[in-house]
Amino acid sequence: MHLLPQRDKLMEARLNAESSWCLRANRICARSGARVFFAAISRLGDGVAWYTLMAALIVFDGIDGLAASAHLAATGVIALTLYKLLKRWTKRPRPFASDARIHAWVAPLDEFSFPSGHTLHAVAFTLVALAHYPGLAWVLIPFTASVAVSRVVLGLHYPSDVLAATGIGVALASLSLWLVPGVSLFV
């Protein structure tokens, strides 16, 4: 019975450490150049970049681009459903809602923090896109990393939200690639 208070103390210490990381990262956006950059990256991660990518694949690669875009779209629908279910289930408040020192530099798309939908989608889309077009790694990997970082820097997510979303995105993309014959990251 005496283990419960110990577990609660460990959980509180972990949350305080994460809040501390969020606060330090959030201060980066006090500089307007950083704020503009991360807000733009986050906005592109809302879906604009991925829709543009899918359209470009169709325009520049015809039927193969259409197949890749359909694969991305199907993965995206599953990712959206999964992340919405997880957010409703966990109901973790966002960092700026839990700590008044953390500022939300852009408006969140929804109320809850866990997991980062932007990161989950960016990771899943990047891995699926790279299975079809490995040459896009030079642009997709830095973009995805920037989206993930932007979510913490903008005060919208804890680092654990982003790390968990990365793991979920990898798992989802792996499953998606396993289900589609002839498409693999390791060919």
C-alpha positions in Angstrom: 0.0 0.0 0.0 2.8 2.4 0.7 4.1 2.0 -2.9 1.2 4.2 -4.3 2.5 7.5 -2.8 6.0 6.6 -4.1 4.6 6.0 -7.6 2.7 9.3 -7.4 5.9 11.2 -6.4 7.8 9.6 -9.3 5.0 10.6 -11.7 5.0 14.2 -10.4 8.7 14.5 -10.7 8.5 13.2 -14.3 5.8 15.7 -15.2 7.8 18.6 -13.5 10.8 17.6 -15.6 8.8 17.6 -18.8 7.2 20.9 -17.9 10.7 22.3 -17.4 11.8 21.0 -20.8 8.7 22.6 -22.4 9.4 25.9 -20.7 13.0 26.0 -21.9 11.9 25.1 -25.5 9.0 27.5 -25.4 11.4 30.4 -24.7 12.9 29.9 -28.2 9.8 31.5 -29.7 10.2 34.7 -27.7 12.4 35.6 -30.7 10.1 36.5 -33.6 12.2 34.8 -36.3 12.0 31.5 -34.5 8.3 32.0 -33.8 7.6 32.7 -37.5 9.6 29.6 -38.6 8.1 27.2 -36.2 4.5 28.5 -36.7 4.9 28.1 -40.5 6.3 24.6 -40.1 3.5 23.7 -37.8 0.9 25.2 -40.2 2.4 23.2 -43.1 2.2 20.1 -40.8 -1.6 20.7 -40.4 -1.9 18.8 -43.7 -1.0 21.4 -46.4 2.5 19.8 -47.0 1.1 16.3 -47.2 -1.8 17.3 -49.6 0.6 19.2 -51.8 3.0 16.2 -51.8 0.2 13.8 -52.8 -0.9 16.1 -55.6 2.7 16.6 -56.8 3.2 12.8 -56.9 0.2 12.4 -59.2 1.2 15.3 -61.4 4.8 14.2 -61.8 4.5 10.4 -61.7 1.1 9.6 -63.1 -0.4 6.2 -62.1 2.5 5.4 -59.8 2.1 8.7 -58.0 -1.6 8.0 -57.7 -0.9 4.7 -56.1 1.6 6.3 -53.7 -0.9 9.1 -52.9 -3.7 6.5 -52.2 -1.4 4.7 -49.9 -0.6 8.0 -48.1 -4.3 8.9 -47.9 -5.3 5.5 -46.4 -2.5 5.7 -43.9 -3.6 9.3 -43.0 -7.2 8.3 -42.4 -6.1 5.5 -40.0 -3.7 7.9 -38.3 -6.4 10.5 -37.8 -8.8 8.0 -36.4 -6.2 6.5 -34.0 -4.9 9.8 -32.7 -8.4 11.2 -32.1 -9.3 8.1 -30.2 -6.1 8.3 -28.1 -6.7 12.0 -27.4 -10.3 11.4 -26.2 -9.1 8.5 -24.0 -6.1 10.1 -22.4 -7.4 13.7 -22.1 -3.9 15.1 -21.2 -4.0 18.9 -20.9 -1.6 20.8 -23.1 1.6 22.3 -21.5 0.3 25.9 -21.8 -2.9 24.8 -20.0 -1.0 23.2 -17.2 1.7 25.7 -16.7 0.9 29.5 -17.0 4.6 30.2 -17.7 4.3 28.3 -21.0 2.9 30.3 -23.9 0.9 28.8 -26.8 2.5 30.6 -29.7 -0.2 29.3 -32.1 -3.8 28.2 -31.5 -4.1 24.4 -31.0 -6.4 22.5 -33.3 -8.0 20.6 -30.3 -8.0 20.6 -26.5 -5.7 17.7 -25.6 -2.0 17.0 -25.8 -1.4 13.3 -26.1 -0.3 12.2 -28.6 0.9 14.9 -31.1 -1.2 14.4 -34.2 1.2 16.5 -36.3 4.1 14.3 -35.4 2.2 11.1 -35.8 1.1 12.1 -39.3 4.5 13.5 -40.3 6.3 10.3 -39.3 3.8 7.9 -40.8 3.6 10.0 -44.1 7.3 10.4 -44.3 8.0 6.6 -44.0 5.3 5.7 -46.5 6.4 8.3 -48.9 10.1 7.2 -48.6 9.1 3.6 -49.3 7.7 4.9 -52.7 10.2 7.7 -53.3 13.5 7.3 -51.3 14.9 10.3 -53.1 12.6 12.6 -51.1 14.5 11.8 -47.8 16.6 15.0 -48.1 13.4 17.1 -47.7 11.0 14.9 -45.8 13.2 13.9 -42.9 14.2 17.5 -41.9 10.6 18.6 -42.4 9.3 15.9 -40.1 11.9 16.6 -37.5 11.0 20.3 -37.6 7.3 19.5 -37.3 8.0 17.4 -34.2 10.2 20.1 -32.6 7.7 22.8 -33.4 5.0 21.2 -31.4 7.1 21.4 -28.2 8.6 24.8 -28.9 5.2 26.3 -29.6 4.0 25.2 -26.2 1.4 22.7 -27.6 3.0 19.4 -26.6 5.2 17.7 -24.1 8.3 15.9 -25.3 6.6 12.6 -24.4 3.6 13.4 -26.6 6.0 13.8 -29.5 8.1 10.7 -28.7 5.0 8.6 -28.3 3.6 9.9 -31.6 6.8 9.1 -33.3 6.6 5.5 -32.1 2.9 5.2 -33.1 3.7 6.8 -36.5 6.5 4.3 -37.1 4.3 1.4 -36.1 1.4 2.6 -38.3 3.7 3.1 -41.3 5.3 -0.3 -40.8 1.9 -2.0 -40.7 0.8 0.0 -43.7 3.9 -1.0 -45.7 3.6 -4.6 -44.6 0.0 -4.7 -45.9 0.9 -3.2 -49.4 2.7 -5.8 -51.5 5.9 -4.7 -53.2 6.4 -1.5 -51.1 9.1 -1.5 -48.4 11.6 0.9 -46.9 14.2 -1.8 -46.9 14.3 -2.7 -50.6 
